Amino acid sequence: MRKSTRIFILTAVFEALLLAGAVYMITQTSSGAWRATNPAEALNRIYTVMGAAMGGVGAALLFLGIVLRMKGQ
């Protein structure tokens, strides 16, 4: 298996894990299991941070995969 293919699979796995973590935190905050002084602000913060994390991780690994693919690996 080529290195770039492994990177693309790893990207999908990381994105899925980040999405699962975001869904877990959102359900915990929405149900009240995690107490927050302002649940709306907590949800907004979760959306913002997880969106940036998914974009950053995805972009970095996608760039790495494309560079490896161009090198023939």
C-alpha positions as protocol buffer text, in pm:
chain_id: "A"
residue {
  index: 1
  type: MET
  ca { x: 0 y: 0 z: 0 }
}
residue {
  index: 2
  type: ARG
  ca { x: 134 y: 341 z: -95 }
}
residue {
  index: 3
  type: LYS
  ca { x: 218 y: 594 z: 176 }
}
residue {
  index: 4
  type: SER
  ca { x: -21 y: 848 z: 28 }
}
residue {
  index: 5
  type: THR
  ca { x: -308 y: 597 z: 42 }
}
residue {
  index: 6
  type: ARG
  ca { x: -232 y: 537 z: 410 }
}
residue {
  index: 7
  type: ILE
  ca { x: -237 y: 912 z: 472 }
}
residue {
  index: 8
  type: PHE
  ca { x: -576 y: 946 z: 300 }
}
residue {
  index: 9
  type: ILE
  ca { x: -718 y: 660 z: 511 }
}
residue {
  index: 10
  type: LEU
  ca { x: -569 y: 816 z: 825 }
}
residue {
  index: 11
  type: THR
  ca { x: -731 y: 1147 z: 731 }
}
residue {
  index: 12
  type: ALA
  ca { x: -1072 y: 981 z: 711 }
}
residue {
  index: 13
  type: VAL
  ca { x: -1018 y: 808 z: 1046 }
}
residue {
  index: 14
  type: PHE
  ca { x: -910 y: 1131 z: 1219 }
}
residue {
  index: 15
  type: GLU
  ca { x: -1203 y: 1321 z: 1072 }
}
residue {
  index: 16
  type: ALA
  ca { x: -1445 y: 1050 z: 1189 }
}
residue {
  index: 17
  type: LEU
  ca { x: -1297 y: 1054 z: 1539 }
}
residue {
  index: 18
  type: LEU
  ca { x: -1320 y: 1433 z: 1559 }
}
residue {
  index: 19
  type: LEU
  ca { x: -1681 y: 1420 z: 1439 }
}
residue {
  index: 20
  type: ALA
  ca { x: -1767 y: 1150 z: 1693 }
}
residue {
  index: 21
  type: GLY
  ca { x: -1609 y: 1356 z: 1971 }
}
residue {
  index: 22
  type: ALA
  ca { x: -1799 y: 1666 z: 1864 }
}
residue {
  index: 23
  type: VAL
  ca { x: -2129 y: 1477 z: 1856 }
}
residue {
  index: 24
  type: TYR
  ca { x: -2059 y: 1334 z: 2201 }
}
residue {
  index: 25
  type: MET
  ca { x: -1980 y: 1675 z: 2349 }
}
residue {
  index: 26
  type: ILE
  ca { x: -2285 y: 1833 z: 2187 }
}
residue {
  index: 27
  type: THR
  ca { x: -2522 y: 1564 z: 2317 }
}
residue {
  index: 28
  type: GLN
  ca { x: -2372 y: 1585 z: 2666 }
}
residue {
  index: 29
  type: THR
  ca { x: -2406 y: 1963 z: 2673 }
}
residue {
  index: 30
  type: SER
  ca { x: -2756 y: 1964 z: 2523 }
}
residue {
  index: 31
  type: SER
  ca { x: -2888 y: 1699 z: 2762 }
}
residue {
  index: 32
  type: GLY
  ca { x: -2750 y: 1880 z: 3066 }
}
residue {
  index: 33
  type: ALA
  ca { x: -2511 y: 1602 z: 3168 }
}
residue {
  index: 34
  type: TRP
  ca { x: -2230 y: 1854 z: 3138 }
}
residue {
  index: 35
  type: ARG
  ca { x: -2335 y: 2163 z: 3325 }
}
residue {
  index: 36
  type: ALA
  ca { x: -2250 y: 2494 z: 3170 }
}
residue {
  index: 37
  type: THR
  ca { x: -2341 y: 2840 z: 3290 }
}
residue {
  index: 38
  type: ASN
  ca { x: -2448 y: 2928 z: 2936 }
}
residue {
  index: 39
  type: PRO
  ca { x: -2524 y: 2617 z: 2727 }
}
residue {
  index: 40
  type: ALA
  ca { x: -2573 y: 2818 z: 2407 }
}
residue {
  index: 41
  type: GLU
  ca { x: -2225 y: 2969 z: 2439 }
}
residue {
  index: 42
  type: ALA
  ca { x: -2079 y: 2627 z: 2521 }
}
residue {
  index: 43
  type: LEU
  ca { x: -2236 y: 2478 z: 2208 }
}
residue {
  index: 44
  type: ASN
  ca { x: -2110 y: 2769 z: 1999 }
}
residue {
  index: 45
  type: ARG
  ca { x: -1758 y: 2715 z: 2135 }
}
residue {
  index: 46
  type: ILE
  ca { x: -1775 y: 2340 z: 2059 }
}
residue {
  index: 47
  type: TYR
  ca { x: -1889 y: 2408 z: 1702 }
}
residue {
  index: 48
  type: THR
  ca { x: -1614 y: 2665 z: 1648 }
}
residue {
  index: 49
  type: VAL
  ca { x: -1327 y: 2464 z: 1794 }
}
residue {
  index: 50
  type: MET
  ca { x: -1424 y: 2133 z: 1635 }
}
residue {
  index: 51
  type: GLY
  ca { x: -1483 y: 2296 z: 1298 }
}
residue {
  index: 52
  type: ALA
  ca { x: -1140 y: 2453 z: 1308 }
}
residue {
  index: 53
  type: ALA
  ca { x: -980 y: 2129 z: 1426 }
}
residue {
  index: 54
  type: MET
  ca { x: -1143 y: 1925 z: 1150 }
}
residue {
  index: 55
  type: GLY
  ca { x: -1041 y: 2180 z: 889 }
}
residue {
  index: 56
  type: GLY
  ca { x: -686 y: 2209 z: 1016 }
}
residue {
  index: 57
  type: VAL
  ca { x: -621 y: 1837 z: 1053 }
}
residue {
  index: 58
  type: GLY
  ca { x: -791 y: 1760 z: 723 }
}
residue {
  index: 59
  type: ALA
  ca { x: -599 y: 2028 z: 533 }
}
residue {
  index: 60
  type: ALA
  ca { x: -262 y: 1928 z: 678 }
}
residue {
  index: 61
  type: LEU
  ca { x: -305 y: 1558 z: 606 }
}
residue {
  index: 62
  type: LEU
  ca { x: -455 y: 1625 z: 265 }
}
residue {
  index: 63
  type: PHE
  ca { x: -154 y: 1842 z: 176 }
}
residue {
  index: 64
  type: LEU
  ca { x: 81 y: 1569 z: 297 }
}
residue {
  index: 65
  type: GLY
  ca { x: -105 y: 1306 z: 97 }
}
residue {
  index: 66
  type: ILE
  ca { x: -94 y: 1514 z: -220 }
}
residue {
  index: 67
  type: VAL
  ca { x: 279 y: 1582 z: -179 }
}
residue {
  index: 68
  type: LEU
  ca { x: 348 y: 1211 z: -129 }
}
residue {
  index: 69
  type: ARG
  ca { x: 131 y: 1122 z: -429 }
}
residue {
  index: 70
  type: MET
  ca { x: 324 y: 1369 z: -645 }
}
residue {
  index: 71
  type: LYS
  ca { x: 653 y: 1210 z: -534 }
}
residue {
  index: 72
  type: GLY
  ca { x: 519 y: 871 z: -636 }
}
residue {
  index: 73
  type: GLN
  ca { x: 489 y: 723 z: -292 }
}
